[in-house]
């Protein structure tokens, strides 16, 4: 029903791409960080993580197996090199937050027909969903980012080398033509010394293959991770959840900062 409603609004012209872009920015900077932080910091604790660690391990395995399946499918389907990293990431990174949260809401309302305990059911399922994806943020923004960057850089180097090879072939063709013309002239004029062009040598001024700017993990964390509100909410939520003092300040029955 939600998709039908959205499609109807788009078809009628009530919303356009600019409106959707602004709505996406609001969702990314406000709603999503709030639900991530509250689900992790409010629902988890050190004891919870200690008891539910298999869920965290399962999340790592799901992501790892998904990426391996993406690599295998890319090899079988012969995906072009410039599309391969995005294909692998699209296959390997599952949608384990947005759509499952909608399903959780529907299942909890159906299971609690009288309306009793629906909120607790939704909260508990949401916390466990975020427990499964607890490590996905760091894996995606460090490991997956490095995989995509290295793949793009390799493709750029390959394209640059191919263009240089084409230039060299063109130069060799021109040189062969010059030598042939010189030999033809020599048969008519019979000069004593005929200057023969020397073979093409590598010039230090030749452009070298381009590559992406090299950035360390610390630089990527500063420029990409720490500027992404959902990622920051995930990291801060983990710190609060694993710190009993901070958790009590925000989520205990007499928490002084529970209003925030």
N, C-alpha and C positions, 0 to 999 in steps of 0.2 A: 504494500500500500504506500509506503514511503517513496519508493522509486516511481510509482505511478503518479503520485502527487507532484514529485519534483519534475517528472517529464511533462506533466500538464502545465506547470508554471513556465518551464522553458519554452514549450510550444506556443503558449499564449503570449510570450514576450514579456511576462511580468518580471523575469530575471534574465540577466545576461552574463557574459563572462566576467565583466568588471565587478558585478555584484558578487558572483561566486568567488572571485579572487579575494575580495575584501572579507567575505565570510570565512574563507579558508585561513586568512591571516588571523582573524579573531579566534578561530578554533585552535590554531597552532599556538598562539601566544597566551590564551586565557583558559579555555575550557579543558583542552587536553592536558596541559601541565597540572591543572588543579586535580583532575581525576587521577592522574598518575601519582602525584605526591600523596594525596589522601589515601589511595589504595595501598601504597607501599608503606608510608610512614604510619598511617593510622591502623592498618590491618596486620602489619608484621611487627615482630619483635625478635630479639636475639633467640629466645626459646622457640618461637615459631619457626625461624629459619633453621634452627638445629633439628627440629622435628620433621620439617617438610623439605629437607635438602634433596630428596629424590626428585621433587618437582623441578628444582633448579637444574639438576643433572639432566633430567628429561628434556628441558628446554634447550640445553646445549647440544644434546644428541639430535633433537629435531632439526635444529638449524644446520648442524654439520652434515647430517644425512641428506637434507634438502639441497645443500650446495653441491654435494657429490653427485646427486641425481641430476642436478642442473648441468654439471660438467659432462656427465655421460650422455644426456639427451642432446647437448650441443654438439658433441662428437658424432653421435649417430645421425642427427639431422643435418650435419655439415653447415652449421650456422656460420655466416661470414664473420671474419675476425673483428670487424668494427662493431658488430652487434652482439658478439659472444658474451662479454662481461655482463651486459644488461640482461640478456636472456638467462644467464646463470643466476643472477641475483633475483630476478623476477620469479624464477622457479624455486629457488632455495629459501627465500625469506617468506614465511607464511603470514597470513592475516590472522593473528591470534589475539587481537584486542578489540577492534571495531566490531566486526561481525559476531564473534563469540559473545560480546557483551549484550548485543541485541537478542541473541538466542537465550542467554542466561535470564534476561528479563522475562522473556516469554515463557520459558520453562518454569521459572519460580512462580509466576502468576498462575500457571496451569496446575502446578503441584499444590499450591496453597489456594484452593478454591474459595475458602472462606475469608481470605485476606490476612490470615494470621501468620506472622513470621515471614512475610514476603520480603521485607526490607533486610532482615537478617540473612535470608537465603541469597539475595542478590549481592549483599556485601561480602559474604563468605566466598561465593563463587568468583566474584571480581578479584578478591585478594589472591585467590589461588591461580587465576589466569595471569595476574601480574607476577606471581611467583615463578611461573613457568618462563615468562619472558624477562626475568630480572637481569640476565646477563646479555640479552640480545642487543641492548644499546651499545655497550662497549665493543662487542664483537663486530657489529655492523659498522661502527664509526672508526674502528681501528683496522680489523682484519679485512672486512669487505671493501672498505675505502682503499686500502693498500692494493687489493687485488684489482679493483677497477682502475686505479691510477697506473699501476704497472702495465696492465693490458693496453690502456690508451697510449702510454708511452711507447710500448713495443710496436703498436700499429703506426704511430707517427714516424718512428725510426725506419720501419719497413717501407713506408710510402716515400720517405725522403731518399732512401737508398735506391729505390726503384727509379725515381726521377733522375738521380745522379747517373744511374746506369744508362738511362735513355739518352742523357746528354753526352755521355762518353761514346755511345754507339754512333750518335750523329757526328761527333768529332772525328771518329775513325772513318766514317763514310766520306766525310769531306777530305780527310788526309789521303785516302785511297784515290779519290778523284784527282787531287793535286799531283800525286805521284804518277798516275797514268798520263795526265796531260804533259808532265815534264818529260816522260819517256818518249812520248810521241814527238814532241819538239826536238828531242835529242837525236832522233833518227833522221831528221831533216837538216838540222843545223850543225851537228857533230861538234859541239863545243868541247873544249878540253876538260873543263871542270863544270859539272852540273850540280848546283846546290840541291840537295835532297832534304826535304823537311825532316826534322828529327821526330822520333815517336813522341806521342803526347805523354808528358810526365805529370805526375801529381803536383798540383800547385798548392802552396800553402794557403793561397787565398780562396780555395774552393770552399763553399759553404758546407759545414758539417751538419749531420742530421740533428734536427731539433728535438728537444725533449722537454717534458714538463718540469716546472720548477721543483727542485728537490726540497722536501720539507720533512723535518723530523716528526716523530710521534708527538712530542711536546708542542710543536708548532701547530700541528693539526688539531690537537686537543684544545689549544687556545683559540684558534680561529674558527673552527667548525663546531666542536662539541660544546664549548662553553658559550657559544652564541646561539645555541639551539634550545629554546625554552623547554620542550619535552625532555630533552636529554638532561638538562640541568635539574629538572624536577625529579627525574629518575635517580640521579646521583645523590641529590640532597635527601630524597626520601629514604634511600638506603642508609645514609649516615644517621638520620633521625631514628630509623627503625632499629639499628644496631647499637644505638647509644641509649641506655636506660634513662639517663638524666634528661636528655633532650626529649625522649618519648614521653616521660612523665610531665614535662613542662607543657606539652601540646595536647596529650591525649588521655591523661589520667583523669579520674572523676573530679578532682580538685585542681585541674591544670590551670595555671594563671594565664596562659596564652591560648586557651582553647577557643576563645572568641575569634581568633584569626583562622 
